[in-house]
Amino acid sequence: MKVDICFSPALYPYYADSNDYIVVVVDVFRATTTMCAALNNGAECIIPVASIEEAEAYKAKGYLVGAERNVKRCDFADFGNSPFDYTKEKIEGKEVVFTTTNGTQAIDAASGADILTIGAFSNISALTDFCIKKQKDVMILCAGWNNRFNIEDTLFGGALAARLIERGYSVASDAVQVALSVWAEALPNIRSYINRTEHIKRLEANNLQDSVEYCLTEDTVNLVPVYDKVRKVLNP
Amino acid sequence: MKVDICFSPALYPYYADSNDYIVVVVDVFRATTTMCAALNNGAECIIPVASIEEAEAYKAKGYLVGAERNVKRCDFADFGNSPFDYTKEKIEGKEVVFTTTNGTQAIDAASGADILTIGAFSNISALTDFCIKKQKDVMILCAGWNNRFNIEDTLFGGALAARLIERGYSVASDAVQVALSVWAEALPNIRSYINRTEHIKRLEANNLQDSVEYCLTEDTVNLVPVYDKVRKVLNP
């Protein structure tokens, strides 16, 4: 089995030579971390949509909606993109519609994959076990930022790849080599490493850095969200 | 001034927020190294074309043609993609038409840039001086492999970025941070670092690794090829 990584949804067509693998979509800051938190707090499912217009249409029908663009909550929405917004009281048993700058676009790009999962530091152990159990190749798809490369998703990719390699997977590409290097370089002090990133500057400029620690903490939830064939993300 | 790097021609549209910079197209193995060598050996210019069909049409008109796909020379062509093919005796004073799997596509992608240059380890000092003299932002465009990320072009990007930063440039993005890390990690033993790459395996499988040392050697030529407005690459 092999583990590969694709640094941008725009590059996905050049990596997807088959659909016979597990795609792990990651958007550490903050879409995939937030989806894991929402499902852990009892949301029935998340309905990812790519556009603001779709999200507004759901809102008009009475759905709860999380919507973010350029790190900020959209005015019409119930929630933004912080994992702390999605509390048990607000979302337990509910379907939540969700659109973000990058994460939901990445899901869209990879929706043809056999198995599409949602990854974050918060579920990295559960996700590793899930992949090992399935015994399939793994393709990590970084959400990036407006299709540009970012460090935080690459860092997560390196962390997940390192765990899979420890358990018998092999390196599929130059991209995985570099993700492993990023992870090894960051490991002595992840918080200080991540402080150099473009995204931290964006979050700080909008006073939204309160969830950064949480987004970098491993194993706060024990579930693997899966995007099913009716276009919902569930905790099966 | 800032230095940025784009890991794939397919990502270039997401990086090119203006054309007001120097683009450095790099394809270490081997298109841009070979273009530098050909101009250094006295070729009048190189006419990069994206498709095999265009190259064949030039060949029919009597031009010298270099053409490579998937590391191998195309049957109809005079030369492949090795810098050693383009000797003084064969090309001095001649126009050479050139098409390769990745390098010429990258030139195509960035052809709207104010200044489009060709970079390789072989001209890295001349290129650094050129950028400093122009006092413009620099965008390094990696040719990659079929639009996928590769290590060797990223390595060169890190090397060039490090030189520019030493001379006053600042880091534009997460991507440059990672290219600098790749360069720093490889520096103690570049040849052994590069041995892990996908491209070395491709070259070895085709017995084409003879030019690898040359492609990784700094400053064997003292020129900066520029893509001019009549779509030719010249040593101005």
Chai-1 contact restraints between the chains, C-beta under 6 A:
chainA,res_idxA,chainB,res_idxB,connection_type,confidence,min_distance_angstrom,max_distance_angstrom,comment,restraint_id
A,F7,B,F149,contact,1.0,0.0,6.0,A-B,restraint_1
A,S8,B,L11,contact,1.0,0.0,6.0,A-B,restraint_2
A,A10,B,A10,contact,1.0,0.0,6.0,A-B,restraint_3
A,A10,B,L11,contact,1.0,0.0,6.0,A-B,restraint_4
A,L11,B,S8,contact,1.0,0.0,6.0,A-B,restraint_5
A,L11,B,A10,contact,1.0,0.0,6.0,A-B,restraint_6
A,Y14,B,N147,contact,1.0,0.0,6.0,A-B,restraint_7
A,Y14,B,R148,contact,1.0,0.0,6.0,A-B,restraint_8
A,N147,B,Y14,contact,1.0,0.0,6.0,A-B,restraint_9
A,R148,B,Y14,contact,1.0,0.0,6.0,A-B,restraint_10
A,F149,B,D174,contact,1.0,0.0,6.0,A-B,restraint_11
A,F149,B,A175,contact,1.0,0.0,6.0,A-B,restraint_12
A,N150,B,D174,contact,1.0,0.0,6.0,A-B,restraint_13
A,I151,B,D174,contact,1.0,0.0,6.0,A-B,restraint_14
A,D174,B,F149,contact,1.0,0.0,6.0,A-B,restraint_15
A,D174,B,N150,contact,1.0,0.0,6.0,A-B,restraint_16
A,D174,B,I151,contact,1.0,0.0,6.0,A-B,restraint_17
A,D174,B,T197,contact,1.0,0.0,6.0,A-B,restraint_18
A,D174,B,E198,contact,1.0,0.0,6.0,A-B,restraint_19
A,A175,B,F149,contact,1.0,0.0,6.0,A-B,restraint_20
A,Q177,B,R196,contact,1.0,0.0,6.0,A-B,restraint_21
A,S181,B,E185,contact,1.0,0.0,6.0,A-B,restraint_22
A,E185,B,S181,contact,1.0,0.0,6.0,A-B,restraint_23
A,R196,B,Q177,contact,1.0,0.0,6.0,A-B,restraint_24
A,T197,B,D174,contact,1.0,0.0,6.0,A-B,restraint_25
A,E198,B,D174,contact,1.0,0.0,6.0,A-B,restraint_26
